[in-house]
Amino acid sequence: MSIAENVARIKQEIAKAAIAVGRNPEDILLCAATKMNGADAVREAIRAGVDCCGENRVQELTSKQSQNAYAGAPVHFIGHLQTNKVKQVVGKVALIQSVDSLRLLEAINKEAAKQGIVQDILLEVNVAKEESKSGFALEEMESVLSQMGRFPAIRVLGFMAIPPICQNSTENHKFFQKMYNLSVDIMRKKYDNVYVNILSMGMSGDYADAVACGSTMIRVGTAIFGARDYS
């Protein structure tokens, strides 16, 4: 199937999953995870109607931006961001989805202030407490959010999570539900520079389940572009 056909199919499945739980399909954004896909493939996905593109690697982000690959859609950074590469990302993307430490918050705030902008971000939550993944623990979120007044050049728009890989996608429902509960809880509270309206969770293998559990943004790569060639 072509990229356009894949995007159309995914949007239909998003709609089906949303309607089944009484949600409006228009409230869920489709982020094309464009890692290891060239500028032409990115352009095709944008023409097919994805809502935004998500890049995992700074080098790829910079290369594709130089080719004007993201014209017509916002680009987000969704991979692990090292503090020494913050300058290459802040102000260059609409949203940094993978902010996983106070040290990174400090670096982003410093660079954004230097540029005279406010950088929108999501806080990454290690919802399953996996040692192989970065991110804040759920139990840390109250403490982290209470410190956001220290970072006036940052605006927190919500949360991002990557649950474990499971044989059955429904096994992740408990993790998706934990993230949804966190999002709802924080919406009820007031923290400086925190405006929770995005819950980014769900990828190629489990996005329908994520939508059913309250995701407002899914990050899909393989289901749009096909399997990546790591050889």
BELURLIN-V249822 format. One record per helix or strand of 2 or more residues. SS is the DSSP state (2 for helix, 1 for strand). FROM is the first residue (numbers start at 1). TO is the last residue. Records with the same first field share a line. If there is no record, write none. Layout:
SS->FROM-TO / FROM-TO
This chain:
2->3-20 / 25-27 / 39-48 / 58-66 / 83-88 / 102-115 / 138-146 / 148-150 / 169-187 / 207-212 / 222-225
1->29-33 / 52-55 / 74-77 / 95-99 / 119-125 / 154-161 / 194-200 / 217-220
